[in-house]
Amino acid sequence: KTYIMNKADLVNELAAKLNIPQYQSRLFLNAFQEVLTEILKRGPIALQGFGTFEPWNQKERQGRNPRAGVTCMIAPRKSVKFKPGKFLLRDLNSPK
């Protein structure tokens, strides 16, 4: 089962985990996103033990509108790849 979480859900989880008001966890999350975006514009980010965020350029490609069934070209854009670090993988695979 895939757990779907939006930004508000993450804000709530952080607030509960850190025992802080939701507005403070929202401020933290927004600041983290801004810092991550600013640095990714310059290149990859390695957060030791957590993982690496790497920007990459998607090429122009052909897509299809699922509603109309019409093919169209999808413009090139920047995206981000994430590679988990050893501590994140260790914690994910630990028997708890």
C-alpha positions, -999 to +999 in steps of 0.1 A: +000+000+000+013+035-009+009+061+018-001+094+001+010+125+021+006+161+012+025+190+026-001+197+053+001+160+065+039+164+067+035+196+087+012+178+111+036+148+115+066+171+122+046+191+147+036+160+166+070+144+164+088+176+176+060+186+200+058+221+184+029+241+170+020+235+134+030+270+123+066+264+134+068+231+116+054+248+085+080+275+088+107+249+090+094+229+061+091+260+039+126+272+048+140+237+041+124+237+007+137+271-001+172+262+009+171+229-010+158+247-042+185+274-040+213+250-036+199+226-063+201+254-088+239+253-083+243+215-083+238+183-063+233+182-026+247+154-004+232+152+031+255+127+047+237+096+059+204+108+046+208+110+008+218+129-023+195+152-043+207+156-079+192+180-105+189+166-140+175+179-173+146+160-188+146+162-226+117+172-247+095+141-252+063+130-267+033+126-244-004+119-246-033+137-230-051+108-213-085+126-214-085+136-250-061+109-263-042+135-283-004+133-285+016+164-277+052+174-270+062+178-234+087+207-230+121+201-215+124+208-178+146+203-147+138+176-123+155+160-092+167+125-085+171+113-049+195+085-038+190+074-002+220+075+021+233+046+042+217+056+075+183+061+059+186+027+043+198+011+075+168+026+095+144+016+067+156-020+067+160-024+105+136-049+121+114-028+143 
